[in-house]
Amino acid sequence: MEISRFVGWLILNVGVPLLAPIALLPLLGVGRMFKGRVHELIVRSLREGQLFWTVIAMCAAALYEAAVHLGELTGTPAEISLGRTIVWTAIAWHVAIIIISAVLVLLGTIDAADDDARAPSGTADEGVGKPPDIMVVSICMSIATAVSFTITHVWVS
Amino acid sequence: MESIFEYISHPAGRQKIIRALGLFSVVGASIVSAILLIALYLR
């Protein structure tokens, strides 16, 4: 695979979905209202596990690539068998991640609704504090999915 | 089913599930990525 083609694929399929949603937030730091609060804004945009939406989209794309490749396997029966095992491993893993991400979106939504209900009125939007677990998990899963999606793409190409 | 909803209605229960799923995902992703990388290398 050509390097330039691979880099293009990486930017379009991994970079854009992961970074585009937060790409414009630093611009808010230019204005007076949010000066010096860019970090807080980025945390706010991710704190309920919003990155799981991107994870699900990347997994769906990886599934499509793997499933298409399943019908295109060629070679000796042993090679085809090994190829099938690898592709099915990738398919099963990405399906599992889609289900897990959906569950985590559900839990993040309950967390957010619970926080809103518990916070005294007018204090819900003050400060960022420690990043919640769901946000840390969503960042880790985004990185893990980006890696597994990229390797799946290289495998099927 | 009722007990699951009861469990996730408490913040502590939710945090446990979130951490467990996160750990499973990261460990699983490492294993699957390693398998795919080895397969890629041996191909």
N, CA and C atoms of all chains as a GROMACS GRO file, in nm:
protein
  600
    1MET      N    1   0.084  -0.120   0.000
    1MET     CA    2   0.000   0.000   0.000
    1MET      C    3   0.088   0.125   0.000
    2GLU      N    4   0.051   0.219  -0.085
    2GLU     CA    5   0.130   0.343  -0.089
    2GLU      C    6   0.114   0.420   0.041
    3ILE      N    7   0.226   0.482   0.082
    3ILE     CA    8   0.225   0.556   0.208
    3ILE      C    9   0.127   0.674   0.202
    4SER      N   10   0.130   0.748   0.089
    4SER     CA   11   0.043   0.867   0.080
    4SER      C   12  -0.104   0.827   0.086
    5ARG      N   13  -0.136   0.714   0.023
    5ARG     CA   14  -0.274   0.665   0.026
    5ARG      C   15  -0.314   0.627   0.169
    6PHE      N   16  -0.220   0.560   0.237
    6PHE     CA   17  -0.247   0.518   0.374
    6PHE      C   18  -0.266   0.639   0.466
    7VAL      N   19  -0.180   0.739   0.450
    7VAL     CA   20  -0.191   0.860   0.534
    7VAL      C   21  -0.325   0.930   0.508
    8GLY      N   22  -0.364   0.936   0.380
    8GLY     CA   23  -0.494   0.995   0.344
    8GLY      C   24  -0.608   0.920   0.409
    9TRP      N   25  -0.600   0.788   0.404
    9TRP     CA   26  -0.704   0.705   0.467
    9TRP      C   27  -0.709   0.732   0.618
   10LEU      N   28  -0.588   0.738   0.678
   10LEU     CA   29  -0.579   0.759   0.824
   10LEU      C   30  -0.640   0.893   0.864
   11ILE      N   31  -0.609   0.997   0.788
   11ILE     CA   32  -0.663   1.130   0.821
   11ILE      C   33  -0.815   1.131   0.807
   12LEU      N   34  -0.864   1.075   0.695
   12LEU     CA   35  -1.008   1.081   0.669
   12LEU      C   36  -1.091   0.991   0.760
   13ASN      N   37  -1.037   0.872   0.789
   13ASN     CA   38  -1.118   0.773   0.864
   13ASN      C   39  -1.094   0.771   1.013
   14VAL      N   40  -0.979   0.821   1.057
   14VAL     CA   41  -0.949   0.820   1.201
   14VAL      C   42  -0.934   0.963   1.254
   15GLY      N   43  -0.851   1.042   1.187
   15GLY     CA   44  -0.823   1.178   1.234
   15GLY      C   45  -0.946   1.267   1.236
   16VAL      N   46  -1.016   1.271   1.123
   16VAL     CA   47  -1.133   1.361   1.114
   16VAL      C   48  -1.243   1.324   1.215
   17PRO      N   49  -1.287   1.198   1.222
   17PRO     CA   50  -1.393   1.167   1.319
   17PRO      C   51  -1.353   1.193   1.464
   18LEU      N   52  -1.224   1.172   1.497
   18LEU     CA   53  -1.182   1.191   1.636
   18LEU      C   54  -1.157   1.338   1.671
   19LEU      N   55  -1.098   1.412   1.577
   19LEU     CA   56  -1.053   1.547   1.611
   19LEU      C   57  -1.146   1.659   1.564
   20ALA      N   58  -1.221   1.636   1.456
   20ALA     CA   59  -1.306   1.744   1.403
   20ALA      C   60  -1.406   1.798   1.506
   21PRO      N   61  -1.468   1.710   1.588
   21PRO     CA   62  -1.566   1.765   1.684
   21PRO      C   63  -1.507   1.864   1.784
   22ILE      N   64  -1.377   1.852   1.815
   22ILE     CA   65  -1.317   1.945   1.913
   22ILE      C   66  -1.223   2.045   1.848
   23ALA      N   67  -1.211   2.039   1.714
   23ALA     CA   68  -1.112   2.122   1.645
   23ALA      C   69  -1.138   2.272   1.661
   24LEU      N   70  -1.263   2.311   1.666
   24LEU     CA   71  -1.294   2.454   1.670
   24LEU      C   72  -1.298   2.512   1.812
   25LEU      N   73  -1.299   2.425   1.912
   25LEU     CA   74  -1.311   2.475   2.049
   25LEU      C   75  -1.198   2.570   2.090
   26PRO      N   76  -1.070   2.544   2.051
   26PRO     CA   77  -0.963   2.638   2.089
   26PRO      C   78  -0.988   2.780   2.038
   27LEU      N   79  -1.065   2.794   1.929
   27LEU     CA   80  -1.094   2.928   1.876
   27LEU      C   81  -1.172   3.012   1.977
   28LEU      N   82  -1.249   2.946   2.062
   28LEU     CA   83  -1.328   3.020   2.162
   28LEU      C   84  -1.237   3.093   2.261
   29GLY      N   85  -1.111   3.043   2.275
   29GLY     CA   86  -1.016   3.106   2.366
   29GLY      C   87  -0.973   3.245   2.322
   30VAL      N   88  -0.997   3.277   2.196
   30VAL     CA   89  -0.959   3.408   2.144
   30VAL      C   90  -1.051   3.518   2.200
   31GLY      N   91  -1.176   3.484   2.215
   31GLY     CA   92  -1.274   3.582   2.265
   31GLY      C   93  -1.257   3.608   2.414
   32ARG      N   94  -1.326   3.711   2.462
   32ARG     CA   95  -1.314   3.749   2.604
   32ARG      C   96  -1.387   3.651   2.697
   33MET      N   97  -1.499   3.601   2.647
   33MET     CA   98  -1.586   3.521   2.733
   33MET      C   99  -1.520   3.392   2.784
   34PHE      N  100  -1.445   3.327   2.696
   34PHE     CA  101  -1.385   3.198   2.733
   34PHE      C  102  -1.233   3.203   2.737
   35LYS      N  103  -1.176   3.319   2.750
   35LYS     CA  104  -1.029   3.332   2.752
   35LYS      C  105  -0.971   3.249   2.869
   36GLY      N  106  -0.873   3.163   2.837
   36GLY     CA  107  -0.810   3.080   2.940
   36GLY      C  108  -0.895   2.963   2.987
   37ARG      N  109  -1.006   2.939   2.916
   37ARG     CA  110  -1.094   2.829   2.959
   37ARG      C  111  -1.110   2.722   2.851
   38VAL      N  112  -1.012   2.717   2.760
   38VAL     CA  113  -1.022   2.623   2.648
   38VAL      C  114  -1.018   2.478   2.698
   39HIS      N  115  -0.930   2.451   2.794
   39HIS     CA  116  -0.919   2.316   2.849
   39HIS      C  117  -1.053   2.272   2.909
   40GLU      N  118  -1.112   2.364   2.982
   40GLU     CA  119  -1.242   2.336   3.045
   40GLU      C  120  -1.349   2.307   2.939
   41LEU      N  121  -1.344   2.384   2.830
   41LEU     CA  122  -1.443   2.363   2.723
   41LEU      C  123  -1.425   2.227   2.656
   42ILE      N  124  -1.298   2.188   2.636
   42ILE     CA  125  -1.272   2.058   2.572
   42ILE      C  126  -1.320   1.945   2.664
   43VAL      N  127  -1.289   1.960   2.794
   43VAL     CA  128  -1.336   1.858   2.890
   43VAL      C  129  -1.488   1.851   2.889
   44ARG      N  130  -1.552   1.967   2.887
   44ARG     CA  131  -1.699   1.970   2.887
   44ARG      C  132  -1.757   1.901   2.764
   45SER      N  133  -1.687   1.917   2.650
   45SER     CA  134  -1.740   1.858   2.526
   45SER      C  135  -1.726   1.706   2.523
   46LEU      N  136  -1.642   1.652   2.613
   46LEU     CA  137  -1.618   1.507   2.611
   46LEU      C  138  -1.662   1.436   2.739
   47ARG      N  139  -1.705   1.511   2.840
   47ARG     CA  140  -1.718   1.452   2.973
   47ARG      C  141  -1.829   1.349   2.990
   48GLU      N  142  -1.926   1.346   2.901
   48GLU     CA  143  -2.031   1.244   2.915
   48GLU      C  144  -2.009   1.124   2.823
   49GLY      N  145  -1.886   1.113   2.770
   49GLY     CA  146  -1.854   0.999   2.685
   49GLY      C  147  -1.895   1.018   2.541
   50GLN      N  148  -1.895   1.143   2.494
   50GLN     CA  149  -1.936   1.170   2.356
   50GLN      C  150  -1.846   1.101   2.253
   51LEU      N  151  -1.722   1.069   2.292
   51LEU     CA  152  -1.631   1.004   2.197
   51LEU      C  153  -1.680   0.863   2.159
   52PHE      N  154  -1.769   0.806   2.240
   52PHE     CA  155  -1.820   0.672   2.206
   52PHE      C  156  -1.896   0.672   2.074
   53TRP      N  157  -1.955   0.785   2.040
   53TRP     CA  158  -2.026   0.794   1.912
   53TRP      C  159  -1.926   0.773   1.798
   54THR      N  160  -1.810   0.835   1.812
   54THR     CA  161  -1.705   0.820   1.710
   54THR      C  162  -1.651   0.677   1.709
   55VAL      N  163  -1.637   0.620   1.829
   55VAL     CA  164  -1.588   0.481   1.839
   55VAL      C  165  -1.683   0.387   1.764
   56ILE      N  166  -1.813   0.406   1.784
   56ILE     CA  167  -1.912   0.321   1.718
   56ILE      C  168  -1.901   0.336   1.566
   57ALA      N  169  -1.884   0.460   1.519
   57ALA     CA  170  -1.874   0.483   1.374
   57ALA      C  171  -1.748   0.418   1.317
   58MET      N  172  -1.636   0.428   1.390
   58MET     CA  173  -1.512   0.367   1.341
   58MET      C  174  -1.524   0.215   1.337
   59CYS      N  175  -1.590   0.157   1.440
   59CYS     CA  176  -1.609   0.011   1.444
   59CYS      C  177  -1.697  -0.034   1.328
   60ALA      N  178  -1.802   0.044   1.297
   60ALA     CA  179  -1.891   0.008   1.186
   60ALA      C  180  -1.813   0.009   1.055
   61ALA      N  181  -1.725   0.106   1.037
   61ALA     CA  182  -1.644   0.113   0.916
   61ALA      C  183  -1.547  -0.006   0.909
   62ALA      N  184  -1.486  -0.040   1.024
   62ALA     CA  185  -1.394  -0.155   1.029
   62ALA      C  186  -1.469  -0.284   0.996
   63LEU      N  187  -1.591  -0.296   1.048
   63LEU     CA  188  -1.673  -0.415   1.021
   63LEU      C  189  -1.700  -0.428   0.872
   64TYR      N  190  -1.734  -0.316   0.809
   64TYR     CA  191  -1.764  -0.318   0.666
   64TYR      C  192  -1.641  -0.365   0.588
   65GLU      N  193  -1.526  -0.307   0.620
   65GLU     CA  194  -1.403  -0.344   0.548
   65GLU      C  195  -1.372  -0.492   0.566
   66ALA      N  196  -1.387  -0.540   0.690
   66ALA     CA  197  -1.357  -0.681   0.718
   66ALA      C  198  -1.456  -0.773   0.648
   67ALA      N  199  -1.584  -0.736   0.650
   67ALA     CA  200  -1.688  -0.821   0.589
   67ALA      C  201  -1.670  -0.828   0.438
   68VAL      N  202  -1.635  -0.716   0.376
   68VAL     CA  203  -1.612  -0.716   0.230
   68VAL      C  204  -1.493  -0.806   0.197
   69HIS      N  205  -1.391  -0.799   0.280
   69HIS     CA  206  -1.269  -0.878   0.256
   69HIS      C  207  -1.297  -1.028   0.268
   70LEU      N  208  -1.395  -1.063   0.351
   70LEU     CA  209  -1.428  -1.204   0.374
   70LEU      C  210  -1.463  -1.275   0.242
   71GLY      N  211  -1.530  -1.205   0.153
   71GLY     CA  212  -1.568  -1.266   0.025
   71GLY      C  213  -1.459  -1.260  -0.080
   72GLU      N  214  -1.347  -1.197  -0.048
   72GLU     CA  215  -1.241  -1.179  -0.148
   72GLU      C  216  -1.116  -1.259  -0.115
   73LEU      N  217  -1.124  -1.348  -0.016
   73LEU     CA  218  -1.005  -1.423   0.024
   73LEU      C  219  -0.965  -1.522  -0.085
   74THR      N  220  -0.836  -1.522  -0.117
   74THR     CA  221  -0.785  -1.616  -0.217
   74THR      C  222  -0.659  -1.683  -0.163
   75GLY      N  223  -0.615  -1.789  -0.232
   75GLY     CA  224  -0.492  -1.859  -0.192
   75GLY      C  225  -0.521  -2.006  -0.166
   76THR      N  226  -0.429  -2.070  -0.098
   76THR     CA  227  -0.447  -2.212  -0.066
   76THR      C  228  -0.554  -2.224   0.043
   77PRO      N  229  -0.614  -2.344   0.057
   77PRO     CA  230  -0.717  -2.360   0.162
   77PRO      C  231  -0.667  -2.321   0.301
   78ALA      N  232  -0.540  -2.349   0.329
   78ALA     CA  233  -0.484  -2.314   0.461
   78ALA      C  234  -0.478  -2.162   0.479
   79GLU      N  235  -0.438  -2.093   0.372
   79GLU     CA  236  -0.430  -1.946   0.378
   79GLU      C  237  -0.569  -1.885   0.394
   80ILE      N  238  -0.665  -1.942   0.320
   80ILE     CA  239  -0.803  -1.891   0.329
   80ILE      C  240  -0.857  -1.913   0.469
   81SER      N  241  -0.828  -2.032   0.523
   81SER     CA  242  -0.876  -2.064   0.659
   81SER      C  243  -0.817  -1.968   0.762
   82LEU      N  244  -0.687  -1.942   0.750
   82LEU     CA  245  -0.621  -1.850   0.843
   82LEU      C  246  -0.678  -1.708   0.825
   83GLY      N  247  -0.692  -1.669   0.698
   83GLY     CA  248  -0.747  -1.536   0.668
   83GLY      C  249  -0.886  -1.519   0.728
   84ARG      N  250  -0.969  -1.625   0.714
   84ARG     CA  251  -1.105  -1.620   0.770
   84ARG      C  252  -1.102  -1.603   0.921
   85THR      N  253  -1.012  -1.678   0.985
   85THR     CA  254  -1.001  -1.669   1.131
   85THR      C  255  -0.966  -1.528   1.174
   86ILE      N  256  -0.868  -1.470   1.104
   86ILE     CA  257  -0.825  -1.334   1.138
   86ILE      C  258  -0.939  -1.235   1.117
   87VAL      N  259  -1.006  -1.246   1.001
   87VAL     CA  260  -1.114  -1.152   0.970
   87VAL      C  261  -1.229  -1.167   1.070
   88TRP      N  262  -1.263  -1.292   1.104
   88TRP     CA  263  -1.371  -1.313   1.201
   88TRP      C  264  -1.333  -1.260   1.339
   89THR      N  265  -1.204  -1.270   1.372
   89THR     CA  266  -1.158  -1.212   1.499
   89THR      C  267  -1.183  -1.061   1.499
   90ALA      N  268  -1.145  -0.996   1.388
   90ALA     CA  269  -1.166  -0.851   1.378
   90ALA      C  270  -1.315  -0.817   1.383
   91ILE      N  271  -1.397  -0.896   1.312
   91ILE     CA  272  -1.542  -0.869   1.311
   91ILE      C  273  -1.600  -0.884   1.452
   92ALA      N  274  -1.566  -0.995   1.517
   92ALA     CA  275  -1.622  -1.020   1.651
   92ALA      C  276  -1.579  -0.910   1.748
   93TRP      N  277  -1.453  -0.867   1.738
   93TRP     CA  278  -1.403  -0.765   1.829
   93TRP      C  279  -1.476  -0.633   1.807
   94HIS      N  280  -1.491  -0.593   1.684
   94HIS     CA  281  -1.555  -0.464   1.658
   94HIS      C  282  -1.704  -0.466   1.692
   95VAL      N  283  -1.769  -0.582   1.674
   95VAL     CA  284  -1.909  -0.593   1.718
   95VAL      C  285  -1.918  -0.576   1.870
   96ALA      N  286  -1.823  -0.643   1.940
   96ALA     CA  287  -1.821  -0.634   2.087
   96ALA      C  288  -1.801  -0.488   2.131
   97ILE      N  289  -1.713  -0.417   2.062
   97ILE     CA  290  -1.687  -0.277   2.100
   97ILE      C  291  -1.810  -0.190   2.072
   98ILE      N  292  -1.882  -0.218   1.965
   98ILE     CA  293  -2.004  -0.141   1.937
   98ILE      C  294  -2.105  -0.160   2.051
   99ILE      N  295  -2.122  -0.286   2.094
   99ILE     CA  296  -2.219  -0.314   2.201
   99ILE      C  297  -2.173  -0.247   2.332
  100ILE      N  298  -2.044  -0.263   2.363
  100ILE     CA  299  -1.991  -0.202   2.487
  100ILE      C  300  -2.006  -0.050   2.483
  101SER      N  301  -1.976   0.010   2.368
  101SER     CA  302  -1.987   0.156   2.357
  101SER      C  303  -2.132   0.201   2.376
  102ALA      N  304  -2.225   0.125   2.320
  102ALA     CA  305  -2.367   0.161   2.335
  102ALA      C  306  -2.407   0.155   2.483
  103VAL      N  307  -2.358   0.051   2.553
  103VAL     CA  308  -2.388   0.041   2.697
  103VAL      C  309  -2.327   0.159   2.772
  104LEU      N  310  -2.203   0.196   2.735
  104LEU     CA  311  -2.136   0.306   2.804
  104LEU      C  312  -2.203   0.441   2.774
  105VAL      N  313  -2.256   0.458   2.653
  105VAL     CA  314  -2.332   0.580   2.622
  105VAL      C  315  -2.454   0.587   2.715
  106LEU      N  316  -2.519   0.472   2.731
  106LEU     CA  317  -2.636   0.465   2.821
  106LEU      C  318  -2.597   0.504   2.964
  107LEU      N  319  -2.485   0.446   3.014
  107LEU     CA  320  -2.443   0.477   3.151
  107LEU      C  321  -2.400   0.623   3.165
  108GLY      N  322  -2.334   0.676   3.061
  108GLY     CA  323  -2.294   0.818   3.064
  108GLY      C  324  -2.414   0.910   3.066
  109THR      N  325  -2.518   0.872   2.994
  109THR     CA  326  -2.641   0.953   2.992
  109THR      C  327  -2.708   0.952   3.128
  110ILE      N  328  -2.712   0.834   3.191
  110ILE     CA  329  -2.771   0.825   3.325
  110ILE      C  330  -2.691   0.911   3.422
  111ASP      N  331  -2.556   0.902   3.412
  111ASP     CA  332  -2.468   0.982   3.497
  111ASP      C  333  -2.496   1.131   3.482
  112ALA      N  334  -2.506   1.175   3.355
  112ALA     CA  335  -2.529   1.318   3.328
  112ALA      C  336  -2.663   1.363   3.384
  113ALA      N  337  -2.767   1.280   3.362
  113ALA     CA  338  -2.900   1.316   3.412
  113ALA      C  339  -2.902   1.320   3.564
  114ASP      N  340  -2.830   1.223   3.624
  114ASP     CA  341  -2.821   1.215   3.770
  114ASP      C  342  -2.749   1.337   3.828
  115ASP      N  343  -2.638   1.376   3.762
  115ASP     CA  344  -2.561   1.493   3.807
  115ASP      C  345  -2.646   1.619   3.801
  116ASP      N  346  -2.721   1.633   3.690
  116ASP     CA  347  -2.808   1.751   3.675
  116ASP      C  348  -2.913   1.756   3.786
  117ALA      N  349  -2.967   1.637   3.817
  117ALA     CA  350  -3.073   1.631   3.918
  117ALA      C  351  -3.018   1.660   4.058
  118ARG      N  352  -2.893   1.615   4.084
  118ARG     CA  353  -2.835   1.633   4.218
  118ARG      C  354  -2.782   1.774   4.242
  119ALA      N  355  -2.728   1.837   4.132
  119ALA     CA  356  -2.664   1.968   4.150
  119ALA      C  357  -2.768   2.072   4.189
  120PRO      N  358  -2.737   2.156   4.290
  120PRO     CA  359  -2.830   2.264   4.323
  120PRO      C  360  -2.843   2.358   4.202
  121SER      N  361  -2.957   2.419   4.184
  121SER     CA  362  -2.980   2.499   4.064
  121SER      C  363  -2.876   2.610   4.053
  122GLY      N  364  -2.821   2.625   3.931
  122GLY     CA  365  -2.723   2.731   3.906
  122GLY      C  366  -2.579   2.690   3.929
  123THR      N  367  -2.556   2.568   3.984
  123THR     CA  368  -2.417   2.527   4.010
  123THR      C  369  -2.372   2.418   3.914
  124ALA      N  370  -2.463   2.366   3.833
  124ALA     CA  371  -2.429   2.252   3.747
  124ALA      C  372  -2.319   2.284   3.647
  125ASP      N  373  -2.300   2.411   3.608
  125ASP     CA  374  -2.204   2.444   3.504
  125ASP      C  375  -2.075   2.504   3.559
  126GLU      N  376  -2.050   2.494   3.688
  126GLU     CA  377  -1.931   2.558   3.742
  126GLU      C  378  -1.812   2.464   3.750
  127GLY      N  379  -1.702   2.503   3.682
  127GLY     CA  380  -1.577   2.429   3.692
  127GLY      C  381  -1.580   2.293   3.626
  128VAL      N  382  -1.459   2.232   3.608
  128VAL     CA  383  -1.452   2.101   3.547
  128VAL      C  384  -1.416   1.994   3.647
  129GLY      N  385  -1.323   2.022   3.739
  129GLY     CA  386  -1.282   1.924   3.838
  129GLY      C  387  -1.211   1.806   3.775
  130LYS      N  388  -1.213   1.692   3.846
  130LYS     CA  389  -1.145   1.570   3.799
  130LYS      C  390  -1.224   1.512   3.681
  131PRO      N  391  -1.154   1.469   3.574
  131PRO     CA  392  -1.228   1.411   3.462
  131PRO      C  393  -1.300   1.284   3.506
  132PRO      N  394  -1.426   1.269   3.469
  132PRO     CA  395  -1.499   1.149   3.511
  132PRO      C  396  -1.445   1.023   3.444
  133ASP      N  397  -1.471   0.907   3.508
  133ASP     CA  398  -1.422   0.780   3.455
  133ASP      C  399  -1.469   0.755   3.312
  134ILE      N  400  -1.595   0.792   3.287
  134ILE     CA  401  -1.651   0.764   3.153
  134ILE      C  402  -1.572   0.837   3.045
  135MET      N  403  -1.523   0.956   3.079
  135MET     CA  404  -1.444   1.033   2.981
  135MET      C  405  -1.307   0.968   2.958
  136VAL      N  406  -1.244   0.925   3.068
  136VAL     CA  407  -1.113   0.859   3.056
  136VAL      C  408  -1.128   0.730   2.974
  137VAL      N  409  -1.235   0.653   3.005
  137VAL     CA  410  -1.258   0.528   2.932
  137VAL      C  411  -1.283   0.557   2.785
  138SER      N  412  -1.360   0.663   2.756
  138SER     CA  413  -1.391   0.694   2.615
  138SER      C  414  -1.264   0.732   2.538
  139ILE      N  415  -1.173   0.803   2.603
  139ILE     CA  416  -1.047   0.840   2.535
  139ILE      C  417  -0.962   0.714   2.510
  140CYS      N  418  -0.953   0.627   2.613
  140CYS     CA  419  -0.875   0.503   2.597
  140CYS      C  420  -0.935   0.416   2.486
  141MET      N  421  -1.068   0.405   2.484
  141MET     CA  422  -1.132   0.321   2.383
  141MET      C  423  -1.118   0.381   2.244
  142SER      N  424  -1.116   0.514   2.235
  142SER     CA  425  -1.096   0.578   2.104
  142SER      C  426  -0.960   0.543   2.048
  143ILE      N  427  -0.859   0.550   2.136
  143ILE     CA  428  -0.723   0.518   2.091
  143ILE      C  429  -0.715   0.370   2.050
  144ALA      N  430  -0.771   0.283   2.137
  144ALA     CA  431  -0.767   0.139   2.110
  144ALA      C  432  -0.840   0.106   1.979
  145THR      N  433  -0.955   0.169   1.958
  145THR     CA  434  -1.032   0.141   1.836
  145THR      C  435  -0.960   0.197   1.713
  146ALA      N  436  -0.899   0.314   1.728
  146ALA     CA  437  -0.825   0.372   1.615
  146ALA      C  438  -0.714   0.275   1.572
  147VAL      N  439  -0.646   0.215   1.672
  147VAL     CA  440  -0.538   0.121   1.640
  147VAL      C  441  -0.593  -0.004   1.573
  148SER      N  442  -0.699  -0.064   1.633
  148SER     CA  443  -0.751  -0.190   1.577
  148SER      C  444  -0.814  -0.167   1.439
  149PHE      N  445  -0.879  -0.052   1.419
  149PHE     CA  446  -0.938  -0.018   1.289
  149PHE      C  447  -0.828  -0.003   1.184
  150THR      N  448  -0.720   0.065   1.221
  150THR     CA  449  -0.610   0.086   1.127
  150THR      C  450  -0.545  -0.047   1.089
  151ILE      N  451  -0.522  -0.133   1.189
  151ILE     CA  452  -0.459  -0.261   1.158
  151ILE      C  453  -0.552  -0.347   1.072
  152THR      N  454  -0.682  -0.343   1.102
  152THR     CA  455  -0.778  -0.418   1.020
  152THR      C  456  -0.773  -0.367   0.876
  153HIS      N  457  -0.768  -0.236   0.860
  153HIS     CA  458  -0.762  -0.180   0.724
  153HIS      C  459  -0.636  -0.226   0.651
  154VAL      N  460  -0.523  -0.223   0.721
  154VAL     CA  461  -0.397  -0.265   0.658
  154VAL      C  462  -0.405  -0.414   0.621
  155TRP      N  463  -0.467  -0.492   0.710
  155TRP     CA  464  -0.479  -0.637   0.686
  155TRP      C  465  -0.562  -0.665   0.561
  156VAL      N  466  -0.673  -0.596   0.545
  156VAL     CA  467  -0.763  -0.626   0.433
  156VAL      C  468  -0.718  -0.559   0.303
  157SER      N  469  -0.627  -0.464   0.311
  157SER     CA  470  -0.585  -0.392   0.188
  157SER      C  471  -0.487  -0.478   0.107
  158MET      N  472  -3.345  -0.869   3.532
  158MET     CA  473  -3.353  -0.740   3.463
  158MET      C  474  -3.374  -0.626   3.564
  159GLU      N  475  -3.466  -0.653   3.656
  159GLU     CA  476  -3.496  -0.552   3.760
  159GLU      C  477  -3.370  -0.520   3.841
  160SER      N  478  -3.292  -0.628   3.872
  160SER     CA  479  -3.172  -0.607   3.956
  160SER      C  480  -3.065  -0.528   3.880
  161ILE      N  481  -3.059  -0.545   3.748
  161ILE     CA  482  -2.962  -0.469   3.669
  161ILE      C  483  -2.995  -0.320   3.676
  162PHE      N  484  -3.122  -0.287   3.659
  162PHE     CA  485  -3.162  -0.146   3.665
  162PHE      C  486  -3.140  -0.089   3.805
  163GLU      N  487  -3.164  -0.175   3.903
  163GLU     CA  488  -3.141  -0.133   4.042
  163GLU      C  489  -2.993  -0.101   4.061
  164TYR      N  490  -2.906  -0.189   4.004
  164TYR     CA  491  -2.761  -0.173   4.019
  164TYR      C  492  -2.712  -0.045   3.951
  165ILE      N  493  -2.759  -0.021   3.828
  165ILE     CA  494  -2.707   0.096   3.755
  165ILE      C  495  -2.773   0.226   3.800
  166SER      N  496  -2.872   0.217   3.883
  166SER     CA  497  -2.933   0.341   3.932
  166SER      C  498  -2.846   0.406   4.041
  167HIS      N  499  -2.750   0.331   4.096
  167HIS     CA  500  -2.657   0.388   4.195
  167HIS      C  501  -2.527   0.430   4.127
  168PRO      N  502  -2.478   0.551   4.155
  168PRO     CA  503  -2.354   0.598   4.092
  168PRO      C  504  -2.236   0.502   4.111
  169ALA      N  505  -2.224   0.443   4.231
  169ALA     CA  506  -2.111   0.352   4.257
  169ALA      C  507  -2.119   0.229   4.166
  170GLY      N  508  -2.239   0.176   4.148
  170GLY     CA  509  -2.258   0.060   4.060
  170GLY      C  510  -2.222   0.094   3.917
  171ARG      N  511  -2.266   0.211   3.874
  171ARG     CA  512  -2.235   0.254   3.737
  171ARG      C  513  -2.085   0.268   3.716
  172GLN      N  514  -2.016   0.330   3.814
  172GLN     CA  515  -1.872   0.350   3.801
  172GLN      C  516  -1.799   0.216   3.790
  173LYS      N  517  -1.847   0.116   3.868
  173LYS     CA  518  -1.784  -0.016   3.862
  173LYS      C  519  -1.798  -0.076   3.721
  174ILE      N  520  -1.920  -0.065   3.665
  174ILE     CA  521  -1.943  -0.121   3.531
  174ILE      C  522  -1.858  -0.047   3.428
  175ILE      N  523  -1.852   0.086   3.440
  175ILE     CA  524  -1.775   0.167   3.344
  175ILE      C  525  -1.628   0.126   3.348
  176ARG      N  526  -1.574   0.112   3.470
  176ARG     CA  527  -1.431   0.075   3.483
  176ARG      C  528  -1.407  -0.066   3.428
  177ALA      N  529  -1.498  -0.159   3.461
  177ALA     CA  530  -1.480  -0.298   3.416
  177ALA      C  531  -1.485  -0.305   3.263
  178LEU      N  532  -1.583  -0.237   3.202
  178LEU     CA  533  -1.594  -0.240   3.056
  178LEU      C  534  -1.474  -0.171   2.991
  179GLY      N  535  -1.428  -0.063   3.053
  179GLY     CA  536  -1.312   0.008   3.000
  179GLY      C  537  -1.188  -0.078   3.003
  180LEU      N  538  -1.168  -0.145   3.116
  180LEU     CA  539  -1.052  -0.234   3.130
  180LEU      C  540  -1.059  -0.347   3.028
  181PHE      N  541  -1.177  -0.410   3.019
  181PHE     CA  542  -1.197  -0.520   2.924
  181PHE      C  543  -1.165  -0.473   2.782
  182SER      N  544  -1.214  -0.355   2.746
  182SER     CA  545  -1.196  -0.304   2.610
  182SER      C  546  -1.050  -0.278   2.578
  183VAL      N  547  -0.982  -0.216   2.672
  183VAL     CA  548  -0.842  -0.180   2.645
  183VAL      C  549  -0.755  -0.306   2.638
  184VAL      N  550  -0.778  -0.400   2.732
  184VAL     CA  551  -0.702  -0.526   2.730
  184VAL      C  552  -0.736  -0.604   2.603
  185GLY      N  553  -0.865  -0.612   2.572
  185GLY     CA  554  -0.909  -0.684   2.451
  185GLY      C  555  -0.852  -0.622   2.325
  186ALA      N  556  -0.853  -0.489   2.319
  186ALA     CA  557  -0.800  -0.421   2.200
  186ALA      C  558  -0.652  -0.450   2.184
  187SER      N  559  -0.580  -0.456   2.296
  187SER     CA  560  -0.437  -0.486   2.288
  187SER      C  561  -0.415  -0.626   2.233
  188ILE      N  562  -0.496  -0.722   2.284
  188ILE     CA  563  -0.480  -0.861   2.238
  188ILE      C  564  -0.514  -0.874   2.090
  189VAL      N  565  -0.630  -0.818   2.050
  189VAL     CA  566  -0.674  -0.828   1.910
  189VAL      C  567  -0.574  -0.758   1.818
  190SER      N  568  -0.527  -0.641   1.860
  190SER     CA  569  -0.429  -0.568   1.777
  190SER      C  570  -0.300  -0.650   1.764
  191ALA      N  571  -0.259  -0.714   1.874
  191ALA     CA  572  -0.137  -0.796   1.869
  191ALA      C  573  -0.157  -0.913   1.772
  192ILE      N  574  -0.274  -0.978   1.779
  192ILE     CA  575  -0.302  -1.091   1.689
  192ILE      C  576  -0.296  -1.044   1.543
  193LEU      N  577  -0.362  -0.932   1.515
  193LEU     CA  578  -0.365  -0.881   1.378
  193LEU      C  579  -0.225  -0.840   1.331
  194LEU      N  580  -0.148  -0.780   1.421
  194LEU     CA  581  -0.013  -0.740   1.384
  194LEU      C  582   0.076  -0.860   1.354
  195ILE      N  583   0.062  -0.964   1.438
  195ILE     CA  584   0.142  -1.086   1.414
  195ILE      C  585   0.102  -1.149   1.282
  196ALA      N  586  -0.031  -1.156   1.257
  196ALA     CA  587  -0.080  -1.213   1.130
  196ALA      C  588  -0.028  -1.132   1.012
  197LEU      N  589  -0.026  -1.001   1.030
  197LEU     CA  590   0.021  -0.911   0.924
  197LEU      C  591   0.170  -0.934   0.896
  198TYR      N  592   0.244  -0.953   1.004
  198TYR     CA  593   0.389  -0.973   0.992
  198TYR      C  594   0.419  -1.107   0.926
  199LEU      N  595   0.341  -1.211   0.961
  199LEU     CA  596   0.367  -1.345   0.909
  199LEU      C  597   0.316  -1.365   0.767
  200ARG      N  598   0.229  -1.277   0.720
  200ARG     CA  599   0.168  -1.295   0.587
  200ARG      C  600   0.272  -1.280   0.476
   0.00000   0.00000   0.00000
